[in-house]
Amino acid sequence: MSLFRPIRLAAAALALSVLVSACGFHLRNALTLPPDLGPVDVVSGDPYSRLARSVERALAAAGADVAGEDAVDTAVLDIQSERWAALPASLDAQGRAQEYTLRYAVVFSMRDADGRDIVPQQAIELARDYLALPADSIGADSERELLSRELEREMTASIIRRIDAVFRNPQERSRE
C-alpha cells in the first residue's frame, strides 16, 4: 500500500497542474522597463515618505537605475500626494466606533527625461477594514500600524503594475 502512495501523489500533482493551466492561470512576468528610459528619480512632497523609498527599492529590484536627487536627464516618478483616512464603519450601542475603514490614496505620474508623460497623472485608492474596540486601544493601534504597512506594500505593487502596463502596451502611450 505504501508503494502506491507516491504514485497517487504524483498523479494528484499532475492533475492539479493540468487544472491550473487550463483555467488560464499564469505567473506575472517581471516589470518591463525600456532600456532607453535611463535613470529614474522618485520624487515625493514628503522627504520622509516610506512609499517613495519602497517604490525606489521596487524599481531597483526590477533592474531600473534609480537616480539620486542631483541627477540630470532622468525620468521622474512624481508621487504628488499621499492621503490616509480612518473612517468609522460601525458603531456600538453607546455610539462609539468599533470598526474602521483605513483608506490610502496616492496620486502619481511619471515623465521621461524630456518632460513627456509616460504615465499620466492617476490616483490609486486602497482600503481595509479593522476592528478597534474602545476597551482595547493598544491592540487597535498595532493592528492599524500593520494594516498601514500592508497598504504601503500593496500601493508600491500597484504603482509598479501601472508603470509596467504602460510599457507592455505601447499603444496606450501613443494615444496620449
PLY file of the C-alpha trace (Angstrom):
ply
format ascii 1.0
element vertex 176
property float x
property float y
property float z
element edge 175
property int vertex1
property int vertex2
end_header
0.00 0.00 0.00
2.89 2.41 0.70
4.13 1.75 -2.84
1.01 3.34 -4.34
1.18 6.49 -2.21
3.97 8.20 -4.23
2.15 7.30 -7.43
-1.09 8.83 -6.14
0.76 11.98 -5.04
2.40 12.31 -8.45
-0.96 11.77 -10.18
-2.60 14.39 -7.95
0.20 16.88 -8.69
-0.12 16.23 -12.41
-3.91 16.66 -12.28
-3.56 19.90 -10.31
-1.05 21.34 -12.78
-3.33 20.45 -15.70
-6.31 22.09 -13.98
-4.37 25.26 -13.13
-3.00 25.61 -16.66
-6.45 25.01 -18.15
-8.02 27.87 -16.18
-5.65 30.44 -17.71
-3.56 30.98 -14.58
-0.01 32.15 -15.17
2.60 33.86 -13.07
3.21 37.54 -13.62
6.33 38.44 -15.50
8.84 40.82 -14.04
8.48 44.57 -14.54
9.38 45.62 -18.07
11.18 48.93 -18.47
12.62 50.00 -21.81
16.42 50.20 -21.90
16.32 53.76 -23.29
14.39 55.06 -20.26
17.60 55.86 -18.39
17.76 56.56 -14.68
14.55 57.13 -12.73
14.21 59.63 -9.89
11.36 59.07 -7.41
10.12 62.42 -6.11
7.69 62.99 -3.26
6.41 66.08 -1.47
7.26 64.32 1.79
11.04 63.88 2.12
10.45 61.03 4.61
7.87 59.17 2.53
8.07 55.43 3.17
6.16 54.88 -0.07
8.77 56.74 -2.14
11.58 54.65 -0.64
9.57 51.47 -1.21
8.93 52.37 -4.87
12.65 53.13 -5.31
13.54 49.68 -3.94
10.96 48.00 -6.20
12.27 49.82 -9.28
15.86 48.90 -8.40
14.82 45.27 -7.91
13.24 45.39 -11.37
16.54 46.49 -12.87
15.92 50.22 -13.14
18.73 52.63 -12.46
17.37 54.71 -9.57
18.88 58.18 -9.74
19.76 60.45 -6.86
18.26 63.87 -6.30
21.03 65.72 -8.17
20.99 63.55 -11.30
20.27 65.13 -14.69
18.48 63.64 -17.70
16.32 61.36 -15.59
12.80 60.08 -15.85
10.76 61.27 -12.88
8.17 59.30 -10.94
6.32 62.03 -9.07
4.28 60.98 -6.04
2.15 64.10 -5.88
0.07 63.26 -2.82
-0.48 60.59 -0.21
-3.62 60.67 1.91
-4.60 58.48 4.84
-8.06 58.35 6.41
-9.66 56.16 9.07
-13.44 56.32 8.78
-15.83 54.68 11.24
-17.64 51.75 9.64
-19.79 50.60 12.57
-20.87 51.90 15.98
-21.73 50.18 19.25
-24.83 50.87 21.37
-23.12 53.88 23.02
-22.27 55.43 19.65
-18.56 54.61 19.81
-16.83 53.42 16.67
-15.98 49.72 16.75
-14.91 49.11 13.19
-12.98 51.42 10.91
-12.10 51.54 7.25
-8.49 52.57 6.68
-8.11 54.29 3.31
-4.89 55.10 1.49
-4.96 57.22 -1.66
-1.99 58.20 -3.81
-1.80 60.46 -6.86
1.26 59.97 -9.06
2.58 60.46 -12.58
5.74 59.62 -14.48
7.54 61.56 -17.19
10.63 60.86 -19.23
13.82 62.94 -19.24
12.33 65.23 -21.91
9.28 66.01 -19.74
6.78 63.95 -21.77
4.19 61.98 -19.84
4.92 58.27 -19.69
2.25 57.51 -17.09
-0.31 60.32 -16.92
-1.46 61.57 -13.53
-3.67 59.00 -11.87
-4.96 58.06 -8.46
-4.95 54.73 -6.69
-7.05 54.15 -3.58
-6.83 51.12 -1.32
-8.96 50.34 1.73
-9.02 47.79 4.55
-11.42 47.31 7.45
-10.27 46.67 11.01
-11.81 46.34 14.46
-10.95 48.91 17.11
-12.81 48.06 20.28
-12.82 51.04 22.70
-11.56 48.83 25.57
-8.52 47.61 23.58
-6.84 50.74 22.26
-3.30 49.27 22.30
-4.34 46.32 20.12
-6.18 48.62 17.73
-3.11 50.82 17.30
-0.88 47.86 16.48
-3.47 46.44 14.07
-3.73 49.80 12.33
0.07 50.01 12.03
0.21 46.52 10.50
-2.55 47.42 8.06
-0.84 50.65 7.07
2.39 48.77 6.29
0.40 46.24 4.26
-1.35 49.02 2.34
2.02 50.66 1.60
3.32 47.36 0.16
0.19 46.97 -1.93
0.41 50.59 -3.10
4.01 50.05 -4.20
2.96 46.97 -6.15
0.02 48.85 -7.71
2.24 51.72 -8.88
4.78 49.29 -10.33
2.00 47.38 -12.14
0.65 50.62 -13.65
4.11 51.55 -14.92
4.60 48.03 -16.25
1.23 48.11 -18.05
2.21 51.27 -19.92
5.47 49.74 -21.15
3.84 46.43 -22.06
1.12 48.21 -24.09
2.87 50.88 -26.16
-0.38 51.77 -27.93
-1.64 53.15 -24.60
1.24 55.65 -24.55
0.81 56.63 -28.20
-2.86 57.63 -27.65
-1.93 60.27 -25.11
0 1
1 2
2 3
3 4
4 5
5 6
6 7
7 8
8 9
9 10
10 11
11 12
12 13
13 14
14 15
15 16
16 17
17 18
18 19
19 20
20 21
21 22
22 23
23 24
24 25
25 26
26 27
27 28
28 29
29 30
30 31
31 32
32 33
33 34
34 35
35 36
36 37
37 38
38 39
39 40
40 41
41 42
42 43
43 44
44 45
45 46
46 47
47 48
48 49
49 50
50 51
51 52
52 53
53 54
54 55
55 56
56 57
57 58
58 59
59 60
60 61
61 62
62 63
63 64
64 65
65 66
66 67
67 68
68 69
69 70
70 71
71 72
72 73
73 74
74 75
75 76
76 77
77 78
78 79
79 80
80 81
81 82
82 83
83 84
84 85
85 86
86 87
87 88
88 89
89 90
90 91
91 92
92 93
93 94
94 95
95 96
96 97
97 98
98 99
99 100
100 101
101 102
102 103
103 104
104 105
105 106
106 107
107 108
108 109
109 110
110 111
111 112
112 113
113 114
114 115
115 116
116 117
117 118
118 119
119 120
120 121
121 122
122 123
123 124
124 125
125 126
126 127
127 128
128 129
129 130
130 131
131 132
132 133
133 134
134 135
135 136
136 137
137 138
138 139
139 140
140 141
141 142
142 143
143 144
144 145
145 146
146 147
147 148
148 149
149 150
150 151
151 152
152 153
153 154
154 155
155 156
156 157
157 158
158 159
159 160
160 161
161 162
162 163
163 164
164 165
165 166
166 167
167 168
168 169
169 170
170 171
171 172
172 173
173 174
174 175
